[in-house]
Amino acid sequence: MTALMPPEWAKQDWLWIGFPHDADEWPGVLHRAQEQIASFANAVSASGQEVRLLVRNAANEARARKLVSASVRIERRTYGDIWLRDTGPLVLKDGTALRCRFNGWGGKYLMEGDQTIGADLARDANLSVRSSDWVLEGGAIDSDGTGLVVTTEQCLLNPNRNPSKSRGDIAHVLERDLGFDRILWLGEGLINDHTDGHVDNLARFVGPNRLALPIATGSDDPNEEIYRDAKARALAFGVDVIDIPSPGLIRREGKIEPASYANFAITSKLVVVPTFGSAHDDDGVATIADLFPDRATIGLRADAVLAGGGGFHCASQQMPTL
């Protein structure tokens, strides 16, 4: 079996975070999205962990420097979207970094630098880069560190990713490239998720065989059936399921947003939970805090970040201590 990815709660050397730069991606809310990402970077840095904040150009760097503390390390790089969970390196225990093909989330969002930033960051970290011939984004998978991985059929079996690969083929390359010998297949991801159902917005491992899943918090929760189906599949598979609240119905300009407390970022000393101005924010943060008694847990507003298509977990990628 190939080397495994360390679970996200393993000790980390630093956290890469992408800083928003494209006004077209955040129309009308770019400055707020930048402020929210800066708050995320500042919080992780204040916890004692190194943060490497990627900026795109001189103007973007100047804006970032006004918002982040001096302890945040700013690095200018060529990248498109800020979603480093998907475009950054997947670091394995043997010190290699895997980079699969990236096709802009099924050809929907193609920006300069997104195909190359993963290998660039890996080489900066003195990691050897191993390329693979299939499409995979890091946010499409979540692992408990024992060889068990959770994903969604909506994403990994989507014909806009790997149309020639069957479920069995996907299982083969997950084991070949990342050492995952057991797969928990969930069904659909959240409604209106730009990524075609990334699992990091739906289900997250919080320990070996322990999976956190949202439950509906009101009769108008748009994802109630998705949560119910995911929980049934997880229980049937044999994992321990921990319920966390859903933010409920969150709209922006009349459109349902894929808001989720499950898009929390785990760092060495801190867990950062996105909040959305929902009545359930406090419960969401408190429930997740109970899952990580060895770390501090905070909630930070992320509604403007979400307007660009993701959250704090999506915008970051950890460098595990090897």
C-alpha positions in Angstrom: 0.0 0.0 0.0 1.3 3.5 -0.8 1.9 6.1 1.9 -1.1 7.5 3.6 -2.1 11.2 3.9 -1.9 12.2 7.6 -5.3 13.2 9.0 -5.9 16.9 9.2 -5.6 16.8 13.0 -2.0 15.6 12.9 0.6 18.2 13.8 1.3 20.8 11.1 4.3 22.9 10.2 2.3 25.6 8.6 -0.9 26.4 6.8 -1.1 27.8 3.3 -4.1 30.2 2.8 -5.2 31.9 -0.5 -6.0 35.6 -0.4 -8.9 36.8 -2.7 -7.8 39.0 -5.6 -10.4 38.7 -8.3 -13.3 41.2 -8.2 -15.2 39.1 -10.8 -15.3 36.2 -8.4 -16.5 38.3 -5.5 -18.7 40.9 -7.1 -19.5 43.6 -4.6 -18.0 41.7 -1.7 -14.3 41.4 -2.5 -13.1 43.6 0.3 -15.3 41.8 2.8 -14.0 38.4 1.6 -10.4 39.7 2.0 -11.2 40.9 5.5 -12.7 37.5 6.4 -9.7 35.6 5.0 -7.3 37.9 6.8 -9.2 37.3 10.1 -8.7 33.5 9.5 -5.0 34.0 8.8 -4.5 36.2 11.9 -6.3 33.7 14.2 -4.2 30.8 13.1 -1.0 32.8 13.3 -2.0 34.0 16.8 -2.5 30.4 17.9 1.3 29.9 17.3 1.2 28.2 14.0 3.0 29.6 10.9 0.7 30.9 8.2 1.8 31.4 4.6 -0.7 33.7 2.9 -0.5 33.7 -0.9 -1.1 36.9 -2.7 -1.3 37.4 -6.5 0.3 40.8 -7.3 1.7 44.0 -5.8 -1.8 45.6 -5.2 -3.1 42.4 -3.7 -0.1 42.2 -1.4 -0.5 45.8 -0.3 -4.1 45.1 0.6 -3.2 42.0 2.5 -0.5 43.8 4.5 -3.1 46.3 5.8 -5.2 43.5 7.1 -2.9 40.8 8.6 -0.5 40.9 11.5 3.2 41.0 11.1 3.4 37.4 12.1 1.6 36.2 8.9 4.1 35.4 6.2 3.0 36.8 2.8 4.2 35.1 -0.4 3.5 36.3 -3.9 2.5 33.5 -6.2 0.6 32.9 -9.5 -2.7 31.3 -8.6 -6.3 31.8 -9.8 -8.9 30.8 -7.3 -8.0 30.8 -3.7 -9.2 27.3 -3.1 -5.8 25.7 -2.2 -7.6 22.7 -0.7 -8.2 21.7 -4.3 -5.2 23.1 -6.1 -2.5 22.8 -3.5 -0.3 19.8 -2.8 -1.6 16.6 -1.1 1.2 15.8 1.2 1.8 12.1 2.2 3.6 10.6 5.1 6.6 9.6 3.0 7.4 13.2 2.2 6.0 13.2 -1.3 3.3 15.5 -2.7 0.7 14.2 -5.0 -0.7 16.3 -7.8 -3.5 14.9 -9.8 -4.9 16.6 -12.8 -7.0 19.7 -12.2 -9.7 20.8 -14.7 -11.4 23.7 -13.0 -14.0 21.8 -11.1 -15.3 20.0 -14.2 -14.4 22.7 -16.7 -16.5 25.4 -15.0 -13.8 27.7 -13.5 -10.4 27.8 -15.3 -8.0 30.4 -14.1 -4.3 31.0 -14.7 -2.0 29.3 -12.2 -4.5 26.8 -10.7 -3.0 23.9 -12.7 0.6 24.7 -11.4 0.3 26.2 -7.9 0.2 22.8 -6.2 3.5 21.7 -7.6 5.0 25.1 -7.0 4.1 25.0 -3.3 5.4 21.4 -3.0 8.7 22.3 -4.4 9.0 25.4 -2.1 8.5 22.9 0.8 11.3 20.7 -0.6 8.9 17.9 -1.4 9.2 15.6 -4.3 6.2 15.9 -6.6 4.4 12.8 -7.9 1.9 13.4 -10.7 -1.1 11.3 -11.5 -3.3 11.1 -14.5 -6.8 11.5 -13.1 -8.8 14.5 -11.9 -9.0 15.0 -8.2 -9.6 18.0 -5.9 -8.5 17.8 -2.3 -11.9 19.0 -1.0 -13.5 16.0 -2.6 -12.0 13.6 -0.1 -11.6 13.5 3.7 -9.6 10.8 5.6 -9.4 9.5 9.1 -5.7 8.6 8.8 -6.2 4.8 8.9 -6.9 4.2 5.2 -10.6 5.2 5.3 -11.8 8.0 3.1 -15.2 9.6 2.6 -16.3 11.2 -0.6 -19.5 11.8 -2.7 -20.8 10.0 -5.7 -21.9 13.4 -7.1 -18.3 14.6 -7.3 -16.0 11.6 -7.8 -18.3 9.8 -10.2 -19.2 12.9 -12.1 -18.6 12.6 -15.8 -17.1 16.1 -15.9 -14.1 14.8 -13.9 -13.1 11.3 -15.0 -15.7 10.1 -17.6 -13.8 6.9 -18.5 -13.4 5.7 -15.0 -15.9 3.5 -13.1 -16.5 3.4 -9.4 -14.0 0.5 -9.3 -11.5 2.5 -11.2 -11.8 5.4 -8.8 -11.4 3.0 -5.9 -8.2 1.6 -7.5 -6.5 5.0 -8.0 -7.5 6.2 -4.5 -5.7 3.2 -3.1 -2.8 3.3 -5.6 -2.0 7.0 -5.1 -3.2 7.8 -1.6 -3.3 4.5 0.3 -7.1 4.6 0.8 -8.3 1.0 1.0 -11.8 1.7 2.3 -14.2 4.2 0.8 -17.4 5.5 2.4 -19.5 6.7 -0.6 -22.0 9.4 0.3 -24.5 10.5 -2.4 -25.2 14.2 -3.1 -23.4 17.2 -1.8 -25.0 20.4 -0.7 -27.4 22.3 -3.0 -25.7 24.8 -5.2 -22.2 23.8 -4.3 -20.0 25.0 -7.1 -17.8 22.0 -6.7 -20.4 19.4 -7.6 -20.7 18.1 -4.0 -17.3 18.3 -2.3 -17.4 16.2 0.8 -15.6 18.8 3.0 -18.8 20.9 3.0 -20.9 17.9 4.1 -19.0 15.3 6.2 -15.7 15.5 8.1 -13.7 12.9 10.0 -12.9 14.2 13.5 -11.1 11.0 14.7 -10.5 7.4 13.5 -13.9 6.1 12.2 -15.7 9.2 13.7 -17.6 11.3 11.2 -19.3 14.7 11.8 -22.4 15.2 9.7 -24.9 18.1 9.8 -28.5 17.6 10.7 -31.4 19.9 9.6 -32.2 22.7 12.0 -35.6 23.7 10.6 -38.4 22.6 8.3 -37.1 24.9 5.6 -33.5 23.5 5.6 -32.8 23.0 1.9 -30.4 20.1 2.5 -32.5 18.0 4.9 -32.8 15.0 2.6 -29.1 15.2 1.7 -28.2 15.1 5.4 -30.6 12.2 6.1 -29.2 10.1 3.2 -25.6 10.8 4.2 -26.2 9.7 7.7 -28.0 6.5 6.7 -25.1 5.6 4.4 -22.5 6.4 7.1 -24.3 4.3 9.7 -24.7 1.4 7.3 -21.0 1.5 6.5 -20.2 1.3 10.2 -18.7 4.6 11.1 -19.6 6.5 14.3 -21.7 9.5 13.3 -21.7 12.8 15.3 -24.5 15.2 14.6 -23.6 18.9 14.1 -26.1 21.6 13.4 -26.8 23.0 10.0 -26.8 26.8 9.6 -30.3 26.3 8.0 -31.6 28.2 5.1 -29.0 30.8 4.0 -29.8 32.9 0.9 -27.8 35.5 -1.0 -29.6 37.6 -3.6 -32.4 35.1 -3.4 -30.3 32.1 -4.1 -29.7 29.2 -1.7 -26.1 29.2 -0.5 -24.2 26.0 0.4 -23.4 27.2 3.9 -22.0 24.6 6.3 -20.2 24.5 9.6 -18.6 21.3 8.3 -16.2 23.5 6.3 -14.1 24.0 9.5 -10.3 24.2 9.3 -8.3 22.1 11.7 -4.8 23.4 12.6 -2.3 22.3 15.2 -3.7 24.4 18.0 -7.0 25.8 16.7 -10.2 24.9 14.8 -11.8 27.7 12.8 -15.5 27.3 12.1 -17.2 29.5 9.4 -20.3 31.4 10.5 -23.0 33.0 8.5 -25.1 35.3 10.7 -27.4 32.3 11.3 -29.3 31.8 14.6 -27.5 28.4 14.8 -23.9 29.8 14.6 -23.2 29.6 18.3 -24.6 26.0 18.5 -22.5 25.0 15.5 -19.3 26.4 16.9 -19.9 24.9 20.4 -20.8 21.5 19.0 -17.6 21.4 16.9 -15.6 22.6 19.9 -16.7 19.6 21.9 -15.1 17.4 19.2 -11.7 18.9 19.7 -11.0 19.2 23.4 -7.2 19.4 22.8 -7.6 22.6 20.7 -9.2 26.0 21.0 -12.2 26.5 18.6 -13.5 29.8 17.3 -16.2 30.9 14.9 -15.4 33.5 12.3 -17.8 35.2 9.8 -17.4 33.7 6.3 -20.5 34.7 4.4 -18.5 36.9 2.0 -15.9 34.1 1.4 -18.8 31.8 0.6 -20.1 34.2 -2.0 -17.0 33.3 -4.0 -17.7 29.6 -3.8 -16.0 28.2 -0.7 -15.0 28.5 3.0 -12.0 28.5 5.3 -11.3 24.8 4.7 -11.5 25.3 1.0 -9.1 28.3 1.1 -6.4 26.5 3.0 -4.0 23.5 2.8 -1.8 22.3 5.6 1.8 21.2 5.5 1.9 18.3 7.9 4.9 17.7 10.1 6.7 14.7 8.6 
